[in-house]
């Protein structure tokens, strides 16, 4: 008998070159499946995939990985990954990312050595607001990847440095 599979991941990448930027993957859960599958991003790409300035987060931690790289090379930069069994698993390269509340941060991917673990200080994750509060350790901790606007289409970078997943602070708050 076939069991229904409810897939809550938001992005499956296969085939060609992709740039995923300024995106929010929040509170995704995968249920009723025995296959390894990510709660946010599954990558099976022949060409490079770039994930930059994204937030993958769950208000309540889940057991699935945030990013599952099955084939191809995925470059993950300036991204917050919070609340997964494993933040990033499979072949790939990650650097300048912030990890929080994951069972493991990186399994099988190469690290550039600039990522770190800290509370990103989201405004209201339970209410779905994943903007950064003032004083977030993600502010000015990223690297310039050439993007000129943030998720709210505001100019970036703001201030002296590049934030990991701008906007630097909540839209309702003051900018640094």
N, C-alpha and C positions, 0 to 999 in steps of 0.2 A: 504494500500500500504506500502511496506517495504521501509524504507529509508536506504541508504547505511551508514554504520558506518565506519569511518576511525579511527582506533585506532593507536595512536602514542606512547602509553606507551611501554616501552621496556621490562618489566618483569612482568609476572604473576606467583605467587608462590602458589602452591596448593599441598597438600599431605604429603610430608615428610620433614625431616630436611634439611635446606639449610644454606649455608654460602655464602653471597654475599660480596665480598671484592674488594677494589681497582677498582671500577667501576665508570664510568661517564655516567650520564643520563642527557643530555643537550637538551634544547629547544624543549621539547615534548609538544604537544598540542592535546587535545581530542576534536573532533567536532562531531556534528550531533548525539548526544545521550542524552537521558533523564535520563539514569541510572547513579547513582553515580559511578564514575570510576576515578582512579588516573591517572595523567599524566605520572608518572614514575614507581611506584611499587604498585601492587595490591597483597595483601597477604590473602590467605584462606588456611592456613596450619594447620594440626592436630598436628604437631610437631614443636618445636621451630625453628625460623628463626633468623639468626644473620646477620645484615647489619653493616659492619665495614669499615671504611676508604673509604667512597664513597662520590661522589659529585652529588647532584641532583639540577640542576640549569637551569634557563631560563634567557636569556638576557633581555626579556620582560616578565613581570609577567603574569601568567595565573590564571584563577579562580579555576581550579581543585586542589585537594590535591596532594602533592608530594608522600606521602606514605599513602595508604588506607588499614587499617588492618580490614578485615571483620571477620575473625575467627583465633584462635590460638594466640600464643604469639610471638611477634617480639621484638628483642633486637636491638636497634639502637645506635651505639657508634662511635665516631670519624668521624662523617659525616657532611657535609655542605649541608643545604637545603635552597635554595634561589629562590624566585620568584614564589610562589604558593599561592593559596587562603588559604590553611591550609598546613603547612609543614608536620605534622604527625597527622593522625586521626584514632581513633579506639583503641582497647586494645593493649597495648604494653608497653615497658619500654625503655626510652631514657635517655642517659646521655653523657656528654662530646661532645656535638654537637654544631655547629655554625649555627645560623639562620639569614637570611637577606631578607628583602623586601617581607615578607609573610603577608597575611591578618591576620593570627593567626599562632602561632608556633606549639602548641601542644593542641589537643582536645581529651580527653578521654584516653590518655596514661599517665602512671606514669613517673615522672621525678626524676632523681637522684640528681638534684640540681646543676650540674656543667656546664650545657649548657648555652649559652649566645647569645645575638643578637649583631651583628656588621657586617660591610662591610668586606667580606673575602679578598678583594683586589685581584681579579682575574686579570691575565695579559691582556686579551682581550676577554671578554665574547661575544661581538658582532661578533668577528671573530672566535669564537669557542675555544679559548685558556683559559681553566679553571685552569691552573697552578696558584700557589700563588706567588704574588709579595713579595719581601723582605719587612719586616715590617708587614706582614699579622697577624692579631690577632689570626689566627688559628695555627700559628707556636708555638710549645711547649705548646699547650693548651689541648692536648689530653691525653689519657691513653694508656698504653701498652696492646694490646690485643693479642700479640703473633705473629703478622705478621713480616716477616723478609725482605720483599721487598715492594716497592710502585707500583703505577700504571704504572710507566715507568720501572719497574723491577730493580730499584736501591735499594741498601740496606737501611733498616730503622731500628731503628730511626736514624736521623741525628742530631748530636749535643747533647745538654744536655737533651732534652725532646722529647716527641712524638707530632707530629703535628696532627691536625684534618685534615684528608685527605692529606697525603703527596703526591707529593714531597713538601718539605718545601718551595721552591721557584721555579720560572720558570726554565725550563731546560736550557734556554738561559742565565739565570742569575747566580749569585753566590749563592752557598749554604751557610747556616748559620753554 
